[in-house]
Amino acid sequence: MHITNQAMAINVSSEVARLKSVLVHTPGPEMSLVRPGLKSELLFDDIIFEEDARAEHLDMLEVFRKIMGPSSTVYEIRSVLLECFQQSEAQEYFVEELIRAFSSQPLALLKQELLHLAPDELLRWAIEGSASISHEKLAQIQVHPIPNLLFTRDLAAVVGHQIILSRAATPARLRESILMDTLVHFHPLFESLRHSIIRLPAEQSIEGGDILVASDRLVLMGISERTSFAGVLQAAKPLLTGGVETVLAIDIPKQRASMHLDTIFTFASETECVVYPPVIEHTANNVVALRLVGEQVVVESRYHIKEALEEFSGREFRFIACGGSERVQQEREQWTDGANVFALAPGVIMGYDRNTYTFQSLQEHGYTYMKTQQFLEEYRHRELDWAAIESGALKLAIGFEGHELCRGRGGARCMTLPLERIQPGKET
């Protein structure tokens, strides 16, 4: 894959505008280093078969590249991090931040050993843990792999021309936060954002799965198991001073099944959302609007998420039920990420094809359902009808296999960190 060394105009002002560039991580050896006795500590419900998970992920990316087109880029975070670690300053920054974050471990005693690792060795150690290298001293300290790097969404969130660096709520994901911090500070790709970084103090937490960019004026944030209300307030202030008019904070159940807002609510088009009804539709008085009055953030309560979304966006929305109309299927398919769809363009979405009732709901709302290989065959020698897509006449819901990937409890949106989306009318 070609990785540019040039800065780009990173900008995301919509959940659904056509995707131009995205950061992902295809599963690697770190998956095979997760032992059954370690999986809960590493936030996994099951162990994952690396080879099948990689094949499923690559199938998803093949669809991405077809829809995004040749002028767009899918960045693999491992490749970009390796470029970053070619700079000794980046290596030193990463190691020092690691020592600071994990002060209870004797990493400070091994600082020089870490700094003398070749860039690829340091990166392998950072992702796969101490079991991945033969260095005698480093192997004596138990450093676990970070299989959750698969879910690049949680590392950060680009909002307009600003970037929120996630502060992981759990030690198992803190190394990912430090890797992303290093990447943003040292890789040329992020040069345009260097003066627009939003960072949280150590005692607060926020993760990218709880941040949804409805428009350049409106951002949604979940108060969840992984994102604190203090974290929302900390991130909201610079967003509001930077041009966002309203941040909607939605309080959701603090439980594994709904760890982030995007596990129960995602955008499919400019006026449609896929939602988990028991929490999103049947819960009220769990929304507050954050707005800037003078220099103060004012908090105003709202009755329901749909009401608030329509009020501050100026649009009417349709909520499409994850799992269809039956409660048992809603619960089953939310568990396998049925509500976690990812929009590559307005009304062009991807999700796990195992969530059949969710796809039936989408078809009832005018979407054409296609499996990955069917889509790739259909459009192998022709382009999508972008005029029909932009007008809403053509809506596609593409299902890809995720029998291994879903064991990690994250769907298509979880596995993607958009860096640039094209606003309508700016590129055909």
C-alpha positions in Angstrom: 0.0 0.0 0.0 1.2 3.5 -0.8 1.4 5.7 2.3 1.8 9.4 1.6 4.4 11.4 3.5 2.6 14.6 2.7 0.1 16.4 4.9 -3.5 16.3 3.9 -6.5 18.4 4.6 -8.1 16.2 7.2 -11.7 17.1 7.7 -14.8 15.2 8.8 -18.0 17.2 9.1 -20.5 14.4 8.5 -21.1 10.8 9.4 -22.3 9.9 5.9 -20.6 12.2 3.4 -18.5 10.2 0.8 -15.4 8.7 2.4 -12.1 10.0 1.1 -9.6 8.6 3.5 -9.8 6.2 6.5 -7.5 4.6 9.0 -7.9 0.9 9.8 -6.0 -2.1 11.2 -6.3 -5.4 9.6 -6.0 -8.2 12.3 -2.4 -9.5 12.7 -0.4 -11.8 15.0 -1.6 -10.0 18.2 -4.9 -11.8 17.8 -3.2 -15.2 18.0 -1.5 -14.1 21.3 -4.7 -13.7 23.2 -5.0 -16.7 25.5 -8.4 -17.9 26.9 -7.4 -16.9 30.4 -6.4 -13.4 29.2 -9.3 -12.5 27.0 -11.5 -10.9 29.7 -8.6 -8.7 30.8 -8.1 -7.7 27.2 -11.8 -6.9 26.8 -12.7 -9.8 24.5 -15.6 -12.2 25.0 -13.9 -14.9 23.0 -10.6 -15.8 21.3 -10.4 -15.0 17.6 -9.0 -17.1 14.7 -6.5 -14.7 13.2 -6.6 -16.0 9.6 -10.4 -15.9 9.2 -10.6 -12.5 10.9 -8.0 -11.1 8.5 -9.9 -12.5 5.5 -13.2 -10.9 6.7 -11.5 -7.6 7.3 -9.8 -7.6 3.9 -13.2 -8.4 2.2 -14.6 -5.3 3.9 -11.7 -3.2 2.7 -12.1 -4.4 -0.9 -15.6 -2.9 -0.9 -14.2 0.3 0.7 -11.7 0.7 -2.2 -14.3 0.1 -4.8 -16.7 2.7 -3.4 -14.1 5.2 -2.4 -12.4 5.2 -5.8 -8.7 5.4 -6.9 -8.1 8.9 -5.6 -8.9 7.9 -2.1 -6.8 6.1 0.5 -7.2 3.3 3.0 -4.4 3.7 5.5 -3.2 0.8 7.6 -2.2 2.0 11.0 0.6 -0.4 11.3 2.2 0.9 8.2 1.7 4.5 9.2 3.1 3.9 12.7 6.2 2.2 11.2 6.8 5.3 9.1 6.3 7.4 12.3 8.9 5.3 14.2 11.5 6.0 11.6 11.9 9.3 13.6 14.0 8.9 16.8 11.9 11.7 18.3 8.7 9.8 17.8 10.2 6.6 19.4 11.4 8.6 22.4 8.0 10.4 22.8 6.2 7.0 22.7 8.5 5.4 25.2 8.4 8.4 27.6 4.6 8.6 27.5 4.4 4.8 28.1 6.6 5.1 31.1 4.5 7.9 32.5 1.2 6.1 31.9 2.4 2.8 33.4 4.4 4.1 36.3 3.8 0.9 38.3 5.7 -1.2 35.8 9.6 -1.0 35.7 9.6 0.3 32.1 11.8 3.3 33.2 14.6 0.8 33.9 14.3 -0.5 30.3 14.1 2.9 28.6 17.4 2.6 26.8 16.6 -1.0 25.7 13.3 0.2 24.2 15.0 3.2 22.5 17.6 0.9 20.9 15.1 -1.3 19.3 14.8 -1.0 15.5 11.5 0.8 14.5 9.9 -2.4 13.4 10.9 -4.2 16.6 9.5 -1.4 18.8 6.3 -1.4 16.8 6.0 -5.2 17.1 6.6 -5.0 20.8 4.0 -2.2 21.1 1.3 -4.1 19.3 2.1 -7.7 20.1 3.6 -7.4 23.5 6.7 -9.0 25.1 6.0 -12.4 23.6 6.8 -11.1 20.1 10.5 -10.3 20.5 13.5 -12.2 21.8 15.2 -9.4 23.7 16.2 -10.9 27.0 15.5 -8.0 29.3 12.3 -6.9 27.6 10.9 -10.4 27.7 11.1 -10.4 31.5 8.3 -7.9 31.7 4.9 -9.1 30.9 3.5 -6.8 28.2 0.2 -8.1 26.8 -0.8 -7.7 23.1 -3.4 -5.0 22.1 -5.9 -6.9 20.0 -8.4 -4.0 20.3 -6.2 -2.0 17.9 -8.6 -3.5 15.4 -11.2 -0.9 16.5 -9.4 2.2 15.2 -12.6 4.2 15.7 -11.9 4.4 19.4 -8.4 5.9 19.0 -9.6 9.4 18.1 -12.3 11.4 16.4 -11.9 14.0 13.6 -14.5 16.7 14.0 -14.2 19.3 11.3 -10.6 20.4 11.3 -10.0 19.3 14.9 -9.1 15.9 16.4 -10.1 14.5 19.7 -7.5 12.1 21.0 -9.2 9.4 23.0 -8.2 8.8 26.6 -8.9 5.1 27.1 -11.1 4.2 30.1 -9.2 0.9 30.6 -5.5 0.0 31.0 -5.9 -2.7 28.3 -6.4 0.1 25.7 -4.2 2.8 27.1 -1.2 1.8 24.9 -3.4 2.3 21.8 -4.1 5.9 23.0 -0.4 6.5 23.3 0.3 5.1 19.9 -2.3 7.4 18.4 -1.0 10.4 20.3 2.5 9.7 18.9 1.1 9.3 15.4 -0.7 12.6 15.4 2.3 14.4 16.8 4.9 13.1 14.4 3.5 11.7 11.2 3.2 14.2 8.3 -0.3 12.9 7.6 -1.6 14.8 10.6 0.4 18.0 10.2 -2.7 20.1 9.5 -4.2 19.1 12.8 -1.2 19.8 15.0 -2.7 23.0 16.4 -6.2 21.6 16.7 -5.7 18.7 19.1 -8.2 18.2 21.9 -6.7 16.1 24.7 -8.2 15.0 28.0 -6.5 14.9 31.4 -5.6 11.4 32.8 -8.5 11.3 35.2 -11.1 11.6 32.5 -12.0 9.3 29.6 -13.5 9.5 26.2 -13.4 7.0 23.3 -14.2 7.6 19.6 -17.1 5.2 19.5 -19.0 7.6 21.6 -18.5 10.5 19.2 -20.7 11.0 16.1 -20.4 14.0 13.8 -24.0 14.7 12.6 -22.9 17.9 10.7 -20.4 20.7 11.0 -22.8 22.3 13.5 -23.9 19.3 15.5 -22.0 16.5 17.3 -23.4 13.6 19.4 -21.5 12.1 22.3 -22.4 9.1 24.4 -22.0 9.1 28.2 -21.2 5.4 28.4 -19.2 2.7 30.1 -16.1 4.1 28.4 -16.8 7.9 28.2 -17.4 10.0 31.3 -19.6 13.1 31.5 -16.5 15.0 32.6 -14.8 13.7 29.4 -17.7 14.9 27.3 -17.6 18.4 28.9 -13.8 18.6 28.5 -14.0 17.7 24.7 -17.2 19.8 24.1 -15.7 23.2 25.1 -13.0 23.4 22.3 -15.5 22.0 19.8 -18.0 24.7 20.6 -15.3 27.4 20.4 -14.1 25.9 17.2 -17.4 26.2 15.2 -19.7 23.4 16.4 -23.0 24.9 17.6 -24.4 22.1 19.7 -23.1 18.9 21.4 -25.8 16.5 22.3 -24.7 14.3 25.2 -26.7 11.0 25.5 -26.6 9.0 28.6 -26.7 5.3 27.8 -26.5 2.1 29.9 -23.1 1.5 31.4 -22.8 -2.1 30.3 -20.8 -4.3 28.0 -23.6 -4.7 25.5 -23.7 -0.9 24.9 -20.1 0.1 25.6 -20.3 3.0 23.1 -23.1 5.1 21.6 -22.3 3.7 18.2 -23.2 0.2 19.4 -26.8 1.2 19.6 -27.0 4.2 17.2 -25.4 5.0 13.9 -26.2 7.2 10.8 -27.1 5.5 7.5 -27.9 8.5 5.5 -28.5 12.2 6.0 -31.9 11.5 7.5 -31.8 7.9 8.6 -30.3 6.1 11.6 -30.0 2.5 12.6 -30.9 2.2 16.2 -31.4 -0.3 19.0 -35.0 0.4 20.0 -35.0 -0.7 23.7 -32.5 2.0 24.5 -32.8 4.6 21.8 -36.5 4.7 21.1 -37.9 3.6 24.5 -35.8 5.8 26.7 -36.4 9.4 27.5 -34.9 12.2 29.6 -31.4 11.0 28.9 -30.3 13.8 26.6 -28.7 17.2 27.3 -27.7 19.9 24.8 -24.4 21.6 25.4 -24.1 25.1 23.9 -21.8 28.0 24.3 -23.1 31.2 25.8 -20.4 33.8 26.1 -17.5 31.8 27.4 -19.6 29.3 29.4 -20.9 25.9 28.3 -24.6 25.9 29.1 -26.4 22.6 29.7 -30.1 22.2 28.6 -32.1 19.0 29.0 -34.1 17.5 26.2 -36.8 14.8 26.4 -35.7 12.4 23.6 -32.8 11.9 21.3 -34.9 12.0 18.1 -36.6 15.3 19.2 -33.2 16.8 20.0 -31.6 15.6 16.8 -34.3 17.1 14.7 -34.3 20.3 16.6 -30.6 21.0 16.3 -30.1 19.6 12.8 -33.3 21.1 11.2 -34.1 17.8 9.6 -36.7 15.1 10.1 -35.2 11.6 10.9 -36.3 8.0 10.4 -35.1 5.5 12.9 -34.6 2.0 11.4 -34.7 -0.8 14.0 -31.7 -3.0 14.5 -33.1 -6.5 14.6 -36.5 -5.6 13.2 -39.7 -5.5 15.2 -39.2 -8.4 17.6 -37.5 -7.7 20.9 -35.6 -11.0 20.9 -34.0 -10.4 17.5 -33.3 -6.8 18.4 -31.3 -8.0 21.4 -29.5 -10.8 19.5 -28.5 -8.5 16.6 -27.5 -5.6 18.7 -25.1 -8.1 20.4 -23.6 -8.9 17.0 -23.3 -5.2 16.1 -26.4 -4.9 14.0 -26.7 -1.2 14.9 -23.1 -0.5 14.2 -23.2 0.2 10.5 -20.7 2.3 8.6 -21.6 4.8 5.9 -19.2 5.1 3.0 -21.5 7.6 1.3 -25.1 8.8 2.0 -27.2 5.7 2.0 -24.3 3.4 1.2 -23.6 1.4 4.3 -21.8 -1.8 5.4 -22.5 -4.2 8.3 -22.2 -7.8 9.2 -24.4 -10.0 7.0 -25.3 -12.2 9.9 -27.7 -9.5 11.1 -30.5 -10.6 8.8 -33.4 -8.9 10.5 -31.5 -5.6 10.5 -31.0 -5.9 6.8 -34.7 -6.7 6.3 -35.5 -3.5 8.2 -33.2 -1.6 5.8 -34.8 -3.1 2.8 -38.2 -2.1 4.1 -36.9 1.5 4.1 -35.7 1.3 0.4 -32.2 -0.1 0.7 -31.0 -2.7 -1.8 -29.2 -5.5 0.1 -26.1 -7.1 -1.4 -23.5 -9.4 0.0 -19.9 -8.5 -0.5 -19.1 -10.7 -3.4 -22.4 -9.9 -5.1 -21.6 -6.2 -4.9 -18.0 -6.6 -6.1 -19.2 -8.7 -9.1 -22.0 -6.3 -9.9 -19.6 -3.3 -9.9 -16.4 -4.9 -11.1 -16.5 -3.2 -14.5 -18.7 -0.2 -13.8 -19.0 2.7 -11.4 -21.7 3.4 -9.0 -24.5 5.7 -10.1 -23.4 8.6 -7.9 -26.2 10.9 -9.1 -28.7 8.3 -8.0 -26.9 7.9 -4.6 -26.7 11.6 -4.0 -30.4 12.1 -4.8 -31.4 9.2 -2.6 -32.8 7.1 -5.5 -30.2 4.4 -4.8 -29.5 3.2 -1.3 -27.2 0.2 -0.7 -26.8 -2.0 2.4 -23.8 -4.3 1.9 -23.3 -7.3 4.2 -19.9 -8.8 4.8 -18.9 -11.8 6.8 -17.9 -11.2 10.4 -18.2 -14.5 12.2 -14.7 -14.1 13.7 -14.6 -10.3 13.8 -17.8 -9.9 15.8 -16.3 -12.0 18.6 -14.3 -8.8 19.4 -17.6 -6.9 19.9 -17.3 -4.3 17.3 -18.8 -3.7 13.8 -17.9 -1.9 10.6 -18.0 1.6 12.2 -15.9 0.4 15.1 -13.2 -0.7 12.7 -12.8 2.6 10.9 -11.4 6.0 11.7 -12.4 8.4 8.9 -9.9 11.1 8.2 -11.6 12.9 5.4 -15.1 12.9 4.0 -16.1 14.9 0.9 -19.0 17.3 1.3 -21.8 17.1 -1.3 -21.1 19.1 -4.5 -17.3 19.3 -3.8 -16.4 16.2 -5.8 -18.4 14.0 -8.1 
